[in-house]
Amino acid sequence: MIFYRKLPIPQEIKEQFPASAAVLDTKEKTVAQLKNILEGKDDKFILVIGPCSADNEDSVLDYILRLRTLQEKVSDKIMIVPRIYTNKPRTTGEGYKGMFHQPNPNDAPDLLKGITSIRKLHLRAVEETGFGCADEMLYPENYRYLSDILAYVAIGARSVENQQHRLTSSGLDIPVGMKNPTSGDITVMMNSIKAAQAAHVFCYRGWEVETLGNPHSHAILRGFVDKHGISHPNYHYEDLENLAEIYAASGLKNPAVIVDTNHSNSGKKYLEQIRISKEVLHSMRHSESIKKMVKGLMIESYIEDGCQKISEKEVYGKSITDPCIGWEKTERLVLELAETL
């Protein structure tokens, strides 16, 4: 390893780019509502929705402002939590790793600029749209750079079996969604939820820390890939009934699942997200246990349909990672879901 430069600690970044009282209040109100939904005290339906990766500050904020207008139309049925995913896992280590690594996808990695860029983006999103937002906790040690702003985090399919992700999740005061691993082994996901809901003592950022457990850790179903590299869904009625039975026997607090409509559930056919969303709601209408357990959907959506390669002539608001459904389809889908709920 070549030690290039020492990066600022989270406290220094927070002092340089402080969260206002209004931002902190928005975050706390969002977290409180999410917890009420996960506990069954509020029957609103969660939509964690947004670009596969937050690749451009202007287009991401443009997109979230559109969500703000849409939220007002469905506020009686749906709670929108924008995805601002600033870290991207790469299966082989190759490719764009997110704004944290590359604030400008066309430039070389610059983690110092990346830290400040993601901090400023998340701050602007809360300040300008009034949303509490979500990110993926790809690097547990980096969570502190955004800990005062984020309202929700997800643990990805490649991270869910990792000890540090599980133990760090146990010390967060916000809901944490645990995805099933790429192999599809539901036991791994459930063990991760159990670990996150328990108390622990461990090493974090050079400190000996103690956590009390996170009762709002829950499942995210995202499909899986078999040994032949073929994608398989796990959002169907039978899959949800099976998960409900596993939850019932587990003794875990606040049994809940959010269904990821893309990734292996859609076979990366992004337009299938529309049909999958509607099928999940159909299953909820036909099973009380599914209706009680399913708390929302995770949808990859941006301004333009599809995806594109990174270049100097990128289409504004079009994903540079996984393909997303565009704004017109997104708006129509969210309004239809609200009518169905």
C-alpha positions in Angstrom: 0.0 0.0 0.0 1.1 3.6 -0.7 -0.2 5.9 1.9 -1.1 8.9 -0.3 -2.6 11.3 2.3 -4.5 11.2 5.6 -8.1 12.1 5.2 -10.1 14.3 7.6 -12.0 12.5 10.3 -15.8 12.7 10.3 -15.9 15.3 13.0 -13.8 17.7 10.9 -16.0 17.3 7.9 -19.1 17.8 9.9 -17.6 21.0 11.4 -16.7 22.2 7.9 -20.1 21.4 6.4 -22.5 21.5 9.4 -26.1 20.3 9.3 -28.6 23.0 10.1 -31.3 22.7 12.8 -33.8 22.3 10.0 -31.8 19.4 8.4 -31.5 17.6 11.7 -35.2 18.0 12.4 -36.1 16.6 9.0 -33.8 13.6 9.5 -35.3 12.9 13.0 -38.9 13.2 11.8 -38.2 10.9 8.8 -36.5 8.3 11.1 -39.4 8.4 13.5 -42.0 7.8 10.8 -39.9 5.0 9.3 -39.7 3.3 12.6 -43.4 3.6 13.1 -44.0 2.0 9.8 -41.7 -0.9 10.5 -43.3 -1.4 13.9 -46.8 -1.5 12.3 -48.0 1.8 14.0 -48.3 3.6 10.6 -49.7 1.8 7.6 -48.0 4.0 4.9 -46.0 2.2 2.3 -42.3 3.0 1.9 -40.7 3.6 -1.4 -36.9 3.8 -1.4 -36.5 5.1 -4.9 -33.9 6.9 -7.0 -30.9 6.4 -9.2 -28.7 3.3 -9.1 -25.9 5.6 -8.3 -25.8 9.3 -7.4 -23.4 10.3 -10.2 -24.2 14.0 -10.7 -25.3 16.6 -8.1 -27.4 18.7 -10.4 -29.4 15.8 -12.0 -29.8 14.0 -8.7 -31.2 17.1 -7.0 -33.4 17.8 -10.0 -34.8 14.2 -9.7 -35.4 14.5 -6.0 -37.2 17.8 -6.4 -39.6 16.0 -8.8 -40.1 13.3 -6.1 -41.1 16.1 -3.7 -44.0 17.2 -6.0 -45.0 13.6 -6.4 -44.8 12.9 -2.7 -47.5 15.6 -2.1 -49.9 13.7 -4.4 -49.5 10.4 -2.6 -48.8 11.5 1.0 -51.8 9.7 2.4 -50.6 6.3 1.2 -46.8 6.4 0.5 -43.7 7.6 2.2 -40.9 8.3 -0.3 -37.3 8.0 0.8 -34.9 9.1 -2.0 -31.9 6.9 -2.8 -28.7 8.9 -2.9 -26.3 6.0 -3.3 -22.8 7.5 -3.2 -20.8 4.2 -3.0 -21.1 1.4 -5.5 -19.9 -2.1 -4.9 -18.1 -3.7 -7.9 -18.1 -7.5 -8.2 -14.6 -7.6 -9.8 -13.4 -4.3 -8.3 -13.5 -2.7 -11.8 -15.6 0.3 -12.8 -17.2 3.4 -11.3 -17.2 3.1 -7.5 -19.5 6.0 -6.9 -19.2 9.7 -6.0 -17.2 8.9 -2.8 -14.4 7.7 -5.0 -15.0 9.9 -8.1 -17.0 13.1 -7.7 -16.6 13.5 -11.4 -16.9 10.1 -13.1 -14.6 11.2 -15.9 -11.8 12.2 -13.6 -9.3 10.1 -11.6 -10.4 9.0 -8.1 -10.1 11.7 -5.4 -11.4 10.6 -2.0 -10.9 14.0 -0.3 -13.1 15.7 -2.9 -15.4 12.6 -2.7 -16.0 13.0 1.0 -16.9 16.6 0.8 -19.0 16.0 -2.4 -21.2 13.4 -0.8 -21.6 15.5 2.3 -22.6 18.5 0.3 -25.0 16.5 -1.9 -26.8 14.9 1.1 -27.0 18.2 2.9 -28.5 20.0 -0.2 -31.0 17.2 -0.7 -32.4 17.5 2.8 -32.3 21.3 2.8 -33.9 21.8 -0.6 -36.4 19.0 -0.8 -37.4 18.3 2.8 -36.7 14.6 2.4 -34.8 12.3 4.7 -32.7 10.2 2.4 -31.0 6.8 2.0 -27.6 5.6 1.1 -25.8 2.2 1.0 -23.4 1.5 3.9 -20.7 0.0 1.7 -17.9 1.0 4.0 -19.0 0.9 7.7 -16.1 3.1 8.8 -17.3 5.9 6.5 -20.8 6.0 7.8 -19.9 8.7 10.4 -19.3 11.2 7.6 -23.1 11.2 7.0 -24.4 9.9 10.4 -26.2 13.1 11.3 -28.0 13.3 7.9 -29.0 9.9 6.8 -32.4 8.5 7.6 -32.0 5.0 6.2 -29.2 2.7 5.1 -29.0 -0.6 3.2 -26.4 -3.4 3.5 -25.7 -4.8 0.1 -25.8 -8.4 -1.0 -22.0 -8.6 -1.1 -21.7 -7.1 2.4 -24.5 -8.7 4.4 -22.3 -11.6 5.6 -19.5 -9.3 6.8 -19.0 -9.0 10.6 -18.2 -5.3 10.6 -21.3 -4.4 8.7 -23.5 -6.4 11.1 -22.0 -5.0 14.2 -21.9 -1.4 13.0 -25.6 -1.8 12.1 -26.3 -2.8 15.7 -25.2 0.7 16.8 -27.1 2.8 14.3 -30.2 4.8 15.4 -31.8 4.5 12.0 -33.5 1.6 10.1 -31.1 -0.7 8.3 -32.2 -3.0 5.5 -30.2 -6.2 5.1 -30.3 -7.7 1.6 -30.2 -11.4 0.9 -26.8 -12.4 -0.4 -26.2 -13.0 -4.2 -26.4 -16.7 -3.5 -30.0 -16.3 -2.3 -29.4 -18.0 1.1 -32.1 -16.5 3.2 -30.4 -17.8 6.4 -27.5 -15.4 5.8 -29.9 -12.5 5.7 -31.8 -13.5 8.8 -28.5 -14.1 10.7 -27.4 -10.6 9.7 -30.7 -9.1 11.0 -30.3 -11.1 14.3 -26.8 -9.8 14.7 -27.8 -6.3 14.0 -30.7 -6.4 16.5 -28.3 -7.7 19.3 -25.9 -5.7 21.5 -22.2 -6.0 20.9 -18.7 -4.7 22.0 -16.2 -4.4 19.2 -13.6 -2.2 17.5 -14.8 0.7 15.4 -12.6 3.5 13.9 -9.9 2.7 16.5 -12.3 2.8 19.4 -13.7 0.1 21.7 -17.4 0.7 21.3 -20.6 -0.8 22.8 -23.9 -1.0 21.0 -27.4 -1.7 22.3 -28.8 -3.4 19.2 -31.0 -2.0 16.3 -34.6 -3.3 16.5 -35.4 -1.7 13.2 -33.0 -3.9 11.2 -35.1 -5.7 8.5 -35.0 -7.8 5.3 -34.6 -6.7 1.7 -35.3 -9.3 -1.0 -33.3 -8.7 -4.2 -33.3 -12.0 -6.0 -30.2 -14.2 -6.4 -27.8 -15.8 -8.9 -27.3 -19.6 -9.1 -24.1 -21.5 -9.8 -24.6 -21.2 -13.5 -24.9 -17.4 -13.3 -28.6 -17.3 -14.0 -30.8 -14.8 -12.1 -33.8 -16.0 -10.0 -36.4 -13.8 -8.3 -37.5 -14.1 -4.7 -40.4 -11.7 -4.6 -43.2 -14.0 -5.6 -46.2 -14.9 -3.4 -44.6 -18.2 -2.3 -41.2 -16.5 -1.5 -43.0 -13.9 0.7 -45.1 -16.5 2.5 -41.9 -18.5 3.2 -40.2 -15.4 4.6 -43.2 -14.6 6.8 -43.0 -18.1 8.2 -39.2 -17.8 8.9 -39.8 -14.5 10.6 -42.6 -15.9 12.7 -40.3 -18.6 14.0 -37.2 -16.3 14.5 -38.3 -14.2 17.5 -36.9 -11.1 15.7 -38.3 -7.7 16.5 -40.5 -5.8 14.0 -40.7 -8.4 11.2 -40.5 -6.5 8.0 -39.3 -6.7 4.4 -38.7 -4.3 1.6 -38.7 -5.8 -1.9 -36.0 -4.7 -4.3 -37.6 -4.7 -7.7 -34.4 -4.6 -9.7 -31.1 -6.6 -9.6 -31.7 -10.3 -9.7 -35.4 -9.9 -9.1 -35.8 -8.3 -12.5 -32.9 -10.2 -14.1 -31.6 -6.6 -14.6 -34.4 -6.0 -17.1 -35.2 -2.6 -15.5 -38.6 -2.2 -17.1 -39.8 -5.3 -15.2 -39.7 -3.2 -12.0 -43.1 -1.8 -12.9 -44.7 -5.3 -13.2 -42.9 -6.6 -10.1 -44.1 -3.6 -8.0 -47.7 -4.4 -8.9 -47.3 -8.1 -8.3 -46.0 -7.5 -4.8 -49.1 -5.4 -4.0 -51.2 -8.1 -5.5 -49.6 -10.7 -3.1 -50.3 -8.3 -0.2 -54.0 -8.3 -1.0 -54.2 -12.1 -0.9 -52.3 -12.8 2.3 -52.7 -11.1 5.7 -49.2 -12.3 6.8 -47.6 -10.8 3.6 -49.5 -7.6 4.0 -48.4 -7.2 7.5 -44.7 -8.0 6.7 -44.1 -6.1 3.4 -43.4 -2.5 4.3 -42.3 -1.2 0.9 -40.4 -1.4 -2.3 -36.9 -0.4 -3.5 -37.0 0.9 -7.1 -34.2 2.2 -9.3 -35.4 5.2 -11.1 -33.9 8.4 -12.7 -34.8 11.1 -15.1 -34.1 9.1 -18.3 -34.8 5.4 -19.1 -31.9 3.0 -19.3 -28.2 3.5 -18.8 -25.2 4.8 -20.6 -21.4 4.5 -20.7 -19.3 7.1 -18.9 -18.2 9.8 -21.3 -17.7 13.5 -21.7 -21.1 13.6 -23.5 -23.3 11.9 -21.0 -27.1 12.3 -21.3 -28.4 14.4 -18.4 -30.2 12.3 -15.8 -29.4 8.9 -17.3 -27.7 6.2 -15.1 -24.0 5.3 -15.7 -24.4 2.1 -13.7 -27.5 -0.2 -13.7 -30.4 0.9 -16.0 -33.3 2.8 -14.3 -36.9 3.5 -15.3 -37.3 7.2 -16.4 -39.3 9.9 -14.8 -42.5 9.6 -16.8 -42.8 5.8 -16.0 -41.8 6.5 -12.4 -44.5 9.1 -11.9 -47.1 6.9 -13.5 -46.1 3.9 -11.4 -46.1 5.7 -8.1 -49.5 7.2 -8.7 -50.9 3.7 -9.7 -49.4 2.2 -6.6 -51.0 4.8 -4.4 -54.4 4.0 -6.1 -53.9 0.3 -5.4 -52.9 0.6 -1.7 
